Amino acid sequence: MNSKTTIPVTEARANFFEIIEKVDETGVRYVLTLNGVPKAVIMNAEEFESWQETLDVMSNPKLVKGIEESEKEIREGKYSTFEEVFGMTPEQALREKPKKKYQKNKRK
């Protein structure tokens, strides 16, 4: 669900707890207005964090260049499949039990 609702601040104040419950659903956002002018947004904290991470990545020229290069390589078919890398399908990998258990290193 991806919906945006614009409401006046006074309505948001009157329905605050209902709004908080609704934004708990991913994709639901409220734009709050004061005298008809947008002033604030209420959104799900998880979605906000996701937006922040995207902004962080997109503001880093090295990361953007790496993403663009990777997308070009994919378009050109320059990649390895899961099966080529691991010698099995993802489904097989999920069914396979680990051959050895990981243990904490004991310090001497």
PyMOL commands that set and color helices and strands:
alter all, ss='L'
color gray80, all
select helices_A, chain A and resi 9-14+16-23+45-58+61-75+82-86+90-95
alter helices_A, ss='H'
color red, helices_A
select strands_A, chain A and resi 3-8+28-34+37-43
alter strands_A, ss='S'
color yellow, strands_A
deselect
rebuild
show_as cartoon
